Amino acid sequence: MTGTEPSRALPPVMISALDYDRLAWIATAGVYSPRHRPAAELLVSELMRATVIVAQAIPPSVATMHSRLEFCDDVTGEIRRAVLVYPDEADTADRISVLTPIGAALVGLSEGQSITWRASRGVRSLTLLRVLYQPQRMAVLHA
C-alpha cells in the first residue's frame, strides 16, 4: 500500500470478483482527481495485492462492499460502526466511502486484521473488529 509503515506487514486481503471490477474503475478514475488521489492510490495498492475470488467463496468475516462493520481506530481508540459504500452512496456519517483512506483500508480485511498507513497528518491504523452484516454472503445463502 502506498505510504504504509514499512515495519508492519500488510495483512492479506480478499475481494470478490463482483466488487473487484467496479473498485478498479473507481480507483483508476480517483487517481486523476486531486481530491481523491491519496485514497485512490491506497485502493489501487489494495486491489493489486488482493486475492480475487468468487462471491460464494468469501468468508462471512471479510469486509465487502455494503458490509456493516465495527472497527477500531488504533491511534485514538475510537470504535465505530459503519457501512462500506461506493463514493456516490456516502451520504451520512455512518456510510464510509471506499474512496476515503479508511474505506480503502477496510475493504477486503478479515475480522481481527489490522492495517497501518501514512496519511497527510501522520500514521493511521485500524483494526476490523467484526463484520456485522455482509450482503454478498447473504445473497449467496438465499440464492
Long-range contacts (C-beta under 8 A, 24 or more apart in sequence): 1-42, 1-45, 1-46, 1-49, 1-105, 1-115, 1-117, 2-41, 2-42, 2-44, 2-45, 3-38, 3-41, 3-42, 3-117, 3-118, 3-119, 4-45, 4-115, 4-116, 4-117, 4-118, 5-116, 5-117, 5-118, 5-123, 8-114, 8-116, 10-49, 10-115, 11-109, 11-110, 11-113, 11-114, 11-115, 12-51, 12-110, 13-46, 13-49, 13-50, 13-51, 13-107, 13-108, 13-109, 14-50, 14-51, 14-52, 14-53, 14-58, 14-59, 14-62, 14-108, 14-110, 15-46, 15-47, 15-50, 15-51, 15-52, 15-53, 15-64, 15-107, 15-108, 16-52, 16-53, 16-54, 16-55, 16-58, 16-64, 16-136, 17-52, 17-53, 17-54, 17-55, 18-55, 18-136, 19-64, 19-65, 19-107, 19-136, 20-47, 20-50, 20-52, 22-65, 22-86, 23-47, 23-65, 23-98, 23-107, 26-86, 26-87, 26-98, 26-99, 27-99, 30-87, 30-99, 36-87, 36-99, 38-101, 38-119, 38-120, 39-99, 39-100, 39-101, 39-103, 39-104, 40-99, 40-104, 42-101, 42-104, 42-105, 42-117, 43-98, 43-99, 43-103, 43-104, 43-107, 46-104, 46-105, 46-107, 46-108, 50-108, 55-136, 55-137, 55-139, 55-140, 56-140, 58-134, 58-136, 58-137, 59-110, 59-137, 60-131, 60-134, 60-137, 61-110, 61-111, 61-131, 62-108, 62-109, 62-110, 62-131, 62-134, 63-106, 63-107, 63-108, 63-109, 63-110, 63-128, 63-131, 63-134, 64-107, 64-108, 64-134, 64-135, 64-136, 64-137, 65-98, 65-107, 65-136, 66-135, 66-136, 67-131, 67-132, 67-133, 67-134, 67-135, 67-136, 68-131, 68-132, 68-133, 69-106, 69-128, 69-129, 69-130, 69-131, 69-132, 70-128, 70-129, 70-130, 70-132, 71-106, 71-126, 71-127, 71-128, 71-129, 72-126, 72-127, 72-129, 73-124, 73-125, 73-126, 74-114, 74-116, 74-125, 74-126, 74-127, 75-122, 75-123, 75-124, 75-125, 79-129, 81-132, 102-126
